């Protein structure tokens, strides 16, 4: 299992995300993810989010009619803020939060869902093929994920971040995987790309079960 998530995505980071969500709702890229999920059909659907953090996308999916959501997370730092947001919305009984489960390594530990979401996640995981392959294996209807562009700047930034972290003893690493290769993983598992939009540095790809 990759390391460094608790250090990179700490309680301070979680509090900032929760504050931003309370003040302004979903970020534009997260809104694109939710819009695609809505186009597939959220009413009565189950949603699985990999690395969902404070659970903002899940909260909005539940408000749009999703029956239940599951969050799989490697960093414990999000849990307190996620619980507060669920209590504020009165939705705690419709959410399952699983901590310390690496979907790529143990996909069988997670129940299948209609829609699987990976927002700002693949750039934090070294083996995108295993991760997206596991996500596809848990999805009955659709997978939607976001990724940074595969530009010279993005690759340089990832290398710079990783060099700095290596020097400071931080085990976390960032990645700029090839978008077409990631989409090919899902296509090879029966999911056809139907949606591609961008917001700032994030590109959102939506795929549906053929």
N, C-alpha and C positions, 0 to 999 in steps of 0.2 A: 504494500500500500504506500503511495506517495506520502511524504511527510511535510510538515510545516504549515498546515492549514490553520491550526489554532493560533499560530504566531502571526500569520499574514492576515487572517480574517478574525480579528479579536473582538472583545466586548465593546471597545470604543468604536470600531468600525460598524458593528451591529447597531449600536445606539444611533449613530449618524444615519444609517439607512432607514431605521424606524422613524426617526424625526422627519426625514425627507418624505417618507411615504405618508405620514400623518398630515404633513403640510401641503403636499402637492399630488398625492396619488402615485400611480405607477410612473416610472421613467418612460420616455418615448419608446425605447427599445423593448422594454417589458410590455408596453401597451401593444406593440406589434405582435409579440408572442401571443398575448391573450386574444388579439383580434383573429389570428389564425385559428387558435383553438375554438373560438366562437364560430368561425366559418365551418369547422368540422361538425360542431354541434355539442354544446356544453350542457344542455338541459338533460338532467338525469345521468350524466357521464361521470366516470371516475377519472381522476387525473393523478399521475405520478410525476413528481418533480425531483430531479437529481440535483443536489446542491442548491436547494431553494432558499437557503439563508433564512431571512425573517418571515418568509412565506407570503409575501405581498401578492404575487401572481395567484397563489392558491386562494387567498382571501377573495380576490376579485372574481376568480372562477366560481367560487361557491355563491357569491352574490348574483352571478349570472345563471345559476341553476345547476351547477355541478353537484352531484350527490355526495361525493366524498373525495378528499385528496390525501395523498401520502407524500411526505417529504423525506428524502434520504440525504443525510448530511454527514460530513466528516469533521466539521468544526463544531465544538460544543458551545462556542461563544454566542451563537445566535439564539440559543434556546430560551433564555429569559425574555428577550425582546419579542420573540415569536409567541410565547405564551401570553404576554401582555396584550399583543394585538388580537389574538384569538379571543381572549376574555372580553376585550372592548367590543368586539364584533358579535359576541355570543355564539361563536362557531366552533368552540373547542371539541365538541363531541362529533364533529364531522371531519376531523383531521387526525391523521396518524403521523407522528414524527419519529423517524428511525435514526438513531445516532450511531456513528462508527461503522456503518455498513458501506463497503466499497462495492458498488453495483457491478463493476467490471470483473471483480474477482469472485463474487458470490451472487450472481443474478437470481438464483433460485430462492434467496432469502427474502425477496420482494415480490409481493403479489402483482399480477398483471393488471393493467389499467387500459381504459379506452384511449387516453392521450398521455404521452410521455413528453415532458418538457426538460430541456437542458439550456438554461439561460446563463451566459457568461461562465460556462463550466468547462467546455472542451479546451479552452486556452490554459486551463489550470491542471490539465491531466496529460501525462506523457503518452499514453497509449490510446489514441483516439479510436482506433479500430476496435479494440476490446470494449471500450466504453460505449461507443455508438452501437456496436453489435449487441451488447447486452441490453441497451435501451430498446432497440428494435425487437428483441426477443420478449420484452415485457409489454409491448404496445399492440393492442388489438386493432386500433383504427388509425393512429397518427403519431408521428414524432416531430417535434419542432425544436430547433436548437439555434443558438446564436454563436457567432464567432467574429474575431477581428479580421480585417482584410489581410491577405497575404502580400503585403507591400514591402518594399525595401525598408521603409521606416518602421513598420511593425516588426519585421525580423530583427532589425538593429536594436529596437527598444527591448525586445525579449532577451537578446544576447547581453545587452547592457545591464538589465535588471538581474539576470542570472549571474553575471560576473560579480556584481556588487554583493549579491546575497552569498555567493560562494566565499567571498573575502570576509564577510561578517559572520559566517557560520549559520546562516539561515538556510534550511534545507528546501524551502519552497522554490519552485521553478515555474516560469511562464513559457508558453509555447505558441507558435504561430503556424498551425497546421495548414496543409493545403486544402482549400474549400472543396475542390472537385473530388479529391480523394475521400473526404469525409462524406460527401453526398453519395459517392459510389458505395460506401459501406452500407448505407441504408437501402440504396437501390438493389444491392445484391441480396438483401433480406426482405424483398417484396414491398418496399415503400417507395412510391414514386414522388419526386419533387414537384410540388404544385405551387409553391409560394416562395418568392425571394424579394425581400425589402431591406432597406438600410436606414439606420438612424444613428447619426454621428459615427463613431468608430465601430458600431456593431451591425453585422449583417445577419438577418434572420432568415432561416430556411425552414419551410414547412413541407412535410412529406406525408402522404396518406397510403394506407394499405391498398395494394392493387386488388 
